[in-house]
Amino acid sequence: MRKAPVFAGHIYHIYNRGVNFGDIFFTRANRVFFLRRLREYCSPDMGVVIAYCLMPNHYHLIVHVVGDDFGLTTMQPLAVSYTKAINKQEGRVGPVFQGPFKTRPVTTDGDLVHLSRYVHLNPVTAGFVTVPEAWEFSSYQDYIGLRAGTLPRPEMVLRHFASPAAYAEYVCGPADPRAGLLHALLLDA
């Protein structure tokens, strides 16, 4: 159970990784299931998903929390449902995730924009793909107009750019000097 509260009206970077740094997604179907459950539990009266990226052993979500009980009504049932499904699929028991989901508040528009870049570049940084649009299980394709998904709300970030192409240039452009510090702050748990 999470000890730190998540407050309505705020934006959070929400993330978690596999127990013992192990994988949490084993197949494409696992990722699809996770996103379907996220959509189901993260109803508009609970939260708005701004961006996401599902990596083999962890996930990143950027969420504008709307409901007071977001942790209990969205994240907890998502984790329980996903864990039950993976345990059944893999013939195992026990936790899938390292512990309760982690959060970091996003307090400025600049931090939100930079965090979206960090999240979307995660598969590139990890060496899984060479360009972020090649990673299917990220909201980046929605941001740059290659897919018209209904889960992420990219306009909360894109309003800071002249066009989706300008956002793509920002993401794929020179490294942000804050990148190293942000990475250390985001994944220190």
C-alpha positions in Angstrom: 0.0 0.0 0.0 1.3 3.5 -0.9 2.1 5.8 2.0 2.5 9.0 0.0 -0.9 10.5 -1.1 -1.7 11.4 -4.6 -3.8 14.6 -4.8 -6.5 15.5 -7.2 -5.8 18.4 -9.4 -2.1 17.6 -9.8 0.0 16.0 -12.5 2.2 13.1 -11.6 4.9 10.9 -13.2 3.8 7.4 -12.1 6.1 4.5 -12.6 6.9 1.0 -11.4 9.2 -1.8 -12.3 9.3 -5.5 -12.0 10.3 -7.3 -8.8 14.0 -7.9 -8.7 14.3 -5.7 -11.9 12.6 -8.6 -13.8 10.3 -8.2 -16.8 6.7 -7.3 -16.3 5.7 -7.6 -20.0 6.4 -10.9 -21.7 4.3 -10.6 -24.8 2.6 -7.9 -27.0 -0.7 -9.2 -25.6 0.5 -8.3 -22.0 1.0 -4.7 -23.1 -2.3 -4.5 -24.8 -4.0 -6.0 -21.7 -2.2 -3.4 -19.4 -3.4 -0.5 -21.6 -6.9 -1.8 -21.7 -7.0 -2.1 -18.0 -5.5 1.3 -17.6 -8.2 2.8 -19.8 -10.9 0.9 -17.8 -9.7 1.9 -14.4 -8.5 5.5 -15.3 -11.9 6.8 -16.0 -12.2 10.6 -16.9 -13.5 11.3 -13.3 -10.3 9.7 -11.9 -7.5 10.9 -14.2 -6.3 11.8 -17.6 -3.4 10.0 -19.1 -1.1 12.6 -20.7 1.7 10.2 -21.9 2.9 6.6 -21.4 5.6 4.2 -22.2 5.6 0.5 -21.5 9.1 -1.0 -21.3 9.9 -4.7 -20.8 10.6 -4.3 -17.1 8.9 -1.1 -16.1 6.3 1.5 -17.2 6.0 5.2 -17.2 2.7 7.1 -17.0 2.2 10.9 -16.9 -1.3 11.4 -15.4 -3.3 14.5 -14.5 -5.1 13.1 -11.4 -8.7 14.2 -11.1 -10.3 11.9 -8.5 -9.4 12.0 -4.8 -9.1 8.2 -4.6 -6.9 7.7 -7.7 -4.5 5.4 -6.1 -7.3 3.1 -4.7 -9.6 3.2 -7.6 -7.2 3.3 -10.5 -3.6 2.2 -9.8 -4.3 -0.5 -7.1 -6.9 -2.4 -9.2 -4.7 -2.0 -12.3 -1.8 -3.6 -10.5 -3.9 -6.4 -8.9 -5.6 -7.2 -12.2 -2.4 -7.2 -14.1 -0.5 -9.3 -11.5 -3.3 -11.9 -11.5 -3.2 -12.2 -15.3 0.6 -12.5 -15.5 0.7 -15.0 -12.7 -1.9 -17.1 -14.4 -0.1 -16.8 -17.8 3.3 -17.6 -16.4 2.2 -20.2 -13.9 3.7 -18.3 -11.0 2.6 -16.7 -7.7 3.7 -13.6 -5.9 4.2 -10.0 -6.9 5.0 -8.8 -10.4 5.9 -5.3 -9.3 8.7 -4.2 -7.1 6.2 -2.6 -4.7 3.6 0.1 -4.7 3.7 2.4 -7.7 6.0 5.4 -7.4 5.1 9.0 -8.1 6.8 12.3 -8.6 4.7 15.5 -8.9 5.1 17.6 -12.0 5.0 21.2 -10.9 5.8 23.3 -14.0 4.9 23.2 -17.7 8.6 23.0 -18.4 9.0 19.9 -16.3 5.9 18.4 -18.0 7.4 19.0 -21.4 10.8 17.6 -20.4 9.3 14.6 -18.7 7.3 13.7 -21.8 10.5 13.8 -23.8 12.2 11.5 -21.2 9.3 9.1 -21.3 9.1 9.0 -25.1 12.9 8.5 -25.5 13.0 5.7 -22.9 13.0 2.9 -25.6 15.7 4.7 -27.6 17.9 5.3 -24.5 17.6 1.6 -23.6 18.6 0.6 -27.1 15.4 -1.2 -28.1 14.8 1.1 -31.1 16.7 3.9 -32.9 13.8 6.3 -33.2 11.0 6.8 -30.7 8.2 6.3 -33.2 9.3 2.7 -33.7 8.2 1.8 -30.2 4.6 0.7 -30.4 3.8 0.9 -26.7 4.4 4.5 -26.2 2.2 7.5 -26.7 4.8 9.1 -29.0 3.1 8.0 -32.2 -0.1 9.8 -30.9 1.9 12.9 -30.3 3.4 13.2 -33.8 0.2 12.2 -35.7 1.1 8.6 -36.7 -1.7 7.2 -34.6 -5.0 8.6 -33.3 -5.3 6.8 -30.1 -7.9 7.7 -27.5 -5.9 7.0 -24.3 -3.3 9.7 -24.1 -4.2 13.4 -24.2 -1.1 14.9 -26.0 -2.6 18.4 -26.2 -1.5 19.1 -22.6 2.1 18.9 -23.9 1.6 19.8 -27.5 0.1 23.2 -26.7 3.7 24.3 -25.9 4.8 23.6 -29.5 3.8 25.2 -32.8 3.1 21.7 -34.3 3.5 18.0 -33.7 6.6 18.3 -35.9 8.1 20.9 -33.6 7.5 18.5 -30.7 9.2 15.7 -32.7 12.2 18.0 -33.3 12.4 18.7 -29.6 12.3 15.1 -28.6 14.8 13.9 -31.2 17.0 17.0 -31.0 20.1 17.7 -28.9 20.0 16.3 -25.4 18.4 18.5 -22.7 21.1 19.5 -20.2 18.7 18.5 -17.4 18.4 14.9 -18.7 20.9 13.3 -16.3 19.6 15.0 -13.2 16.0 14.2 -14.1 16.8 10.6 -14.7 18.4 10.4 -11.3 15.5 12.0 -9.6 12.8 9.9 -11.4 14.2 6.4 -10.9 16.0 6.7 -7.5 13.5 4.5 -5.7 
